[in-house]
Amino acid sequence: MSSPAGDVHLRDLRYFVAVADAASFTRAAEALFVSQPALSKQIRALETRLGVRLLDRGAAGLVLTAEGAALLPHARRLVDDWTRVREEVRRAGTAPMLLVGLQTTVGRDLTRRLLAATREHGASMQVRLVSWSDASSGLADGSVDVAFVWLPVIAPDLETRILSREPRWVALASDHPLAPRPEVTMTDLADEPFVALPRSAGALREFWLASPDRGSPAVVAAEADTAEGAIEAVASGTGVVLLAEGNARLLARPDVVCRPVSDLAPCELAVAWRRGDTRELVRAAVAALTGATDDADAGSGPPAPPTPRATPRR
């Protein structure tokens, strides 16, 4: 190889990572939308600048040399870092936005309060509906900044503050035998087929099946990724589903009736955010929802709310 000549270009590192990951010039060229000869030329140029051979064609196909294996993690990190820097630069000139995750219709005047708080901080707000299959309501993968969640949420990297405690109700098809009753018990529902959250919802699935309050496992007739899907299954007679009192009113429709379940503990609606996220907009969002005064210490995280109160029935 010739001696090093000049600085390495980020494009060459990106091409090298693609070839190393694909173990093929052909597949890497297709992924990069460049011709194979052009890609081979760039890799040779990179090897020339570094003064080492990075790839060998062996009996098993394309393999990294020792030098190539040493370069790969550093090249990958540089490419990833530049991608993040580029996105930050692109966002720098735009107004801040609060991304809010939710899995069911929230109502309860909560989104209006959030919107008012974001506008006070010169920001905008975007609401994203997240499937029940994501127990973090979009927080885990960073797609939202704060989220409305129903407890329990088993995620050690999330902080939560309870916003309301509400009785649990059950949704039934309008012609269900239990529909005429003013309220029901878990004994009444013990043998009923249930519409469940996806298994990936974990502890939340078990909570809405009332598993801790049963003598035997629930009969699961179907699973639903959204509240609307669950109510549709109820309307068709597939099964019944537990829901919060407030959502029973928000999701009301003529072919479904909702009744309180008298012997179940209430459910808890909370606001959640990633632990350690002390951005001003996130702090303001939590303060607006909990009614607390924001703390001047940015390292303390969003403040705790006053003692939670049950949301008045509407």
C-alpha positions in Angstrom: 0.0 0.0 0.0 1.1 3.6 -0.5 1.7 5.9 2.4 -1.2 8.0 3.8 -2.2 11.0 1.8 -4.7 13.5 3.1 -7.7 13.5 5.4 -10.4 10.8 5.3 -13.8 11.9 4.0 -16.9 11.0 6.0 -18.5 9.6 2.8 -15.7 7.1 2.5 -16.2 6.0 6.1 -20.0 5.6 5.5 -19.2 3.5 2.4 -16.7 1.3 4.4 -19.3 0.7 7.1 -21.9 -0.3 4.6 -19.5 -2.8 2.8 -18.4 -4.2 6.1 -22.0 -4.7 7.3 -23.1 -6.3 4.0 -19.9 -8.3 3.5 -20.5 -7.6 -0.2 -19.8 -4.8 -2.6 -22.9 -5.6 -4.6 -25.3 -5.5 -1.7 -23.7 -2.4 -0.2 -23.8 -0.6 -3.5 -27.5 -1.4 -3.8 -28.2 -0.1 -0.3 -26.2 3.1 -0.9 -27.7 3.7 -4.4 -24.3 3.9 -6.0 -22.7 1.8 -8.7 -20.4 -1.1 -7.6 -17.4 0.3 -9.5 -17.8 3.7 -7.9 -18.1 2.1 -4.4 -14.9 -0.1 -5.0 -13.1 3.0 -6.1 -14.0 4.9 -2.9 -12.9 2.0 -0.7 -9.6 1.8 -2.5 -9.2 5.6 -2.1 -9.8 5.1 1.7 -7.2 2.4 1.9 -4.7 4.6 0.1 -5.3 7.5 2.5 -4.9 5.2 5.5 -2.0 3.2 4.0 -3.5 -0.1 4.9 -5.7 -2.8 3.4 -9.1 -2.9 5.0 -10.9 -5.8 3.1 -9.8 -9.1 1.6 -11.7 -11.4 -0.7 -11.2 -14.9 0.7 -12.8 -18.3 0.1 -15.6 -17.3 2.4 -16.2 -14.1 0.6 -15.4 -10.5 1.6 -13.7 -10.3 5.1 -12.2 -7.5 7.2 -8.5 -7.5 7.7 -7.1 -6.8 11.1 -6.8 -3.1 10.2 -10.3 -3.1 8.9 -11.7 -4.7 12.1 -9.9 -2.0 14.1 -11.3 0.8 12.0 -14.9 -0.4 11.9 -16.2 0.6 15.4 -14.6 4.0 15.1 -15.9 4.6 11.6 -19.4 3.6 12.8 -19.3 6.0 15.7 -18.2 8.9 13.5 -21.0 8.2 11.0 -23.6 8.0 13.8 -22.3 11.1 15.5 -22.5 13.1 12.3 -26.0 11.9 11.7 -27.0 13.2 15.2 -25.2 16.5 14.7 -26.8 17.1 11.3 -30.3 16.6 12.9 -29.5 18.9 15.7 -28.3 21.6 13.3 -31.5 21.2 11.2 -33.7 21.6 14.3 -31.7 24.6 15.6 -33.6 27.1 13.5 -37.0 25.8 14.2 -39.4 26.5 17.1 -39.4 23.9 19.8 -42.0 21.2 19.8 -43.4 19.1 22.6 -44.2 15.5 21.3 -46.9 13.9 23.4 -47.7 10.2 23.4 -51.0 8.7 24.3 -52.6 5.3 23.8 -56.3 6.1 24.4 -58.4 9.2 24.2 -57.4 11.3 27.2 -59.9 14.1 27.5 -60.2 15.3 31.2 -59.0 18.8 30.0 -55.4 17.5 30.0 -54.4 18.1 26.4 -55.8 21.6 26.5 -53.6 22.4 29.6 -50.6 21.0 27.8 -51.2 23.1 24.7 -51.6 26.2 26.8 -48.3 25.5 28.6 -46.4 24.9 25.3 -47.7 28.1 23.8 -46.6 30.0 26.9 -43.1 28.8 26.2 -43.2 29.7 22.5 -43.4 26.1 21.5 -45.9 23.9 19.6 -47.4 20.6 20.5 -47.9 17.4 18.5 -49.9 14.4 19.7 -48.9 10.9 18.6 -51.2 7.9 19.1 -49.1 4.9 20.2 -50.1 1.2 20.1 -50.7 -0.6 23.4 -47.9 -2.9 22.3 -45.5 -0.2 23.4 -45.8 -0.2 27.2 -43.9 3.1 27.4 -46.3 5.0 25.1 -43.5 6.1 22.8 -41.0 7.2 25.5 -38.6 4.2 25.3 -37.6 4.8 21.7 -37.5 8.6 22.1 -40.4 9.3 19.7 -42.2 11.4 22.3 -41.1 13.7 25.1 -44.0 13.1 27.6 -46.8 10.6 27.6 -50.1 9.9 29.2 -49.9 6.4 30.6 -52.1 4.1 32.7 -50.2 2.5 35.6 -48.5 0.2 36.2 -45.7 1.0 33.8 -42.7 -1.3 34.5 -39.8 0.8 33.1 -37.0 1.8 35.4 -35.9 4.7 33.2 -39.3 6.5 33.4 -40.6 9.0 35.9 -44.4 9.3 36.5 -46.8 11.6 38.3 -50.4 10.5 39.0 -53.0 12.8 37.5 -56.2 11.0 38.4 -57.6 7.9 40.0 -60.8 6.6 38.6 -63.1 3.6 39.1 -62.7 0.7 36.7 -65.8 0.0 34.5 -66.5 -2.8 32.0 -67.7 -2.3 28.5 -70.3 -4.8 27.3 -72.2 -5.3 24.0 -75.6 -3.6 24.4 -77.4 -7.0 24.2 -75.1 -8.6 26.8 -77.0 -10.4 29.7 -75.3 -8.1 32.2 -76.1 -4.9 30.4 -79.4 -4.2 32.3 -77.6 -4.2 35.6 -76.6 -0.8 37.1 -73.2 -2.3 38.2 -71.4 -5.6 38.1 -68.7 -7.5 40.1 -65.7 -9.6 39.1 -67.7 -12.6 40.2 -70.2 -11.7 37.5 -67.3 -11.4 35.0 -65.3 -14.4 36.1 -66.2 -16.6 33.1 -66.6 -13.9 30.5 -64.3 -13.8 27.5 -62.1 -10.7 27.6 -60.5 -8.5 25.0 -56.9 -8.1 26.2 -54.0 -5.8 25.5 -51.1 -7.3 23.6 -48.7 -9.5 25.6 -46.0 -7.0 25.1 -47.9 -4.6 27.4 -46.8 -6.8 30.3 -48.1 -5.8 33.7 -50.6 -3.3 32.1 -52.3 -6.2 30.3 -52.7 -8.1 33.5 -54.0 -5.0 35.3 -56.8 -4.5 32.7 -57.6 -8.2 32.8 -57.9 -7.8 36.7 -55.6 -10.9 37.0 -54.7 -10.2 40.6 -58.4 -10.2 41.5 -59.2 -13.5 40.0 -59.2 -17.1 41.2 -58.3 -18.4 37.8 -56.7 -16.9 34.6 -58.9 -14.7 32.4 -60.4 -16.2 29.3 -58.9 -14.1 26.5 -61.0 -14.1 23.4 -59.1 -11.5 21.4 -56.3 -8.9 21.6 -56.4 -5.3 20.6 -53.7 -2.7 19.9 -55.9 0.3 20.5 -58.9 1.4 22.5 -61.0 1.7 19.4 -60.1 -1.8 18.4 -61.1 -3.1 21.8 -64.5 -1.4 21.7 -65.1 -2.7 18.2 -64.5 -6.2 19.5 -66.9 -5.6 22.4 -69.6 -4.3 20.1 -69.3 -7.4 17.9 -69.8 -9.7 21.0 -66.3 -11.1 21.0 -65.7 -10.2 24.6 -65.8 -7.6 27.3 -63.1 -5.2 28.3 -62.2 -3.1 31.5 -61.7 0.6 31.1 -61.5 3.7 33.2 -64.7 5.6 34.1 -63.6 8.6 32.2 -62.9 6.6 29.0 -66.2 4.8 29.4 -67.8 8.1 28.7 -65.3 9.2 26.0 -65.7 6.0 24.1 -69.5 5.7 24.4 -71.4 4.4 21.4 -75.0 3.0 20.9 -74.0 -0.7 20.6 -71.8 -0.7 23.7 -72.8 -0.1 27.3 -70.5 0.5 30.3 -71.1 -0.4 33.9 -69.0 0.2 37.0 -67.3 -2.9 38.5 -67.9 -2.4 42.2 -65.2 -4.6 43.7 -62.1 -3.5 41.8 -59.5 -1.0 42.9 -59.4 2.2 40.9 -57.0 2.8 37.9 -54.4 5.5 37.8 -53.7 7.9 34.9 -50.2 9.5 35.0 -47.9 11.7 33.0 -44.6 10.0 32.3 -41.2 11.2 31.0 -37.7 9.9 30.7 -35.7 10.0 33.9 -33.0 12.7 33.7 -34.8 14.7 31.1 -34.7 18.2 32.7 -35.5 20.2 29.6 -37.5 23.3 30.3 -40.4 22.4 28.0 -40.7 18.9 29.6 -40.6 20.4 33.1 -43.3 23.0 32.1 -45.5 20.3 30.7 -45.4 18.2 33.9 -46.0 21.3 36.0 -49.0 22.3 33.9 -50.6 18.8 34.3 -49.9 18.4 38.0 -50.6 22.0 39.0 -47.2 22.2 40.7 -44.8 25.2 40.7 -41.8 24.5 38.6 -38.5 24.1 40.5 -35.6 26.5 39.7 -33.1 23.7 40.1 -32.8 22.1 36.6 -31.1 19.1 38.1 -34.1 18.1 40.3 -36.3 17.0 37.4 -40.0 17.9 37.1 -41.7 18.6 40.5 -44.0 16.3 42.4 -47.7 17.2 42.2 -49.9 17.9 45.2 -51.9 14.9 46.5 -53.7 13.4 43.5 -57.4 13.9 43.4 -60.0 11.8 41.6 -61.2 13.4 38.4 -64.9 14.5 38.8 -67.4 12.5 37.0 -68.9 14.1 33.9 
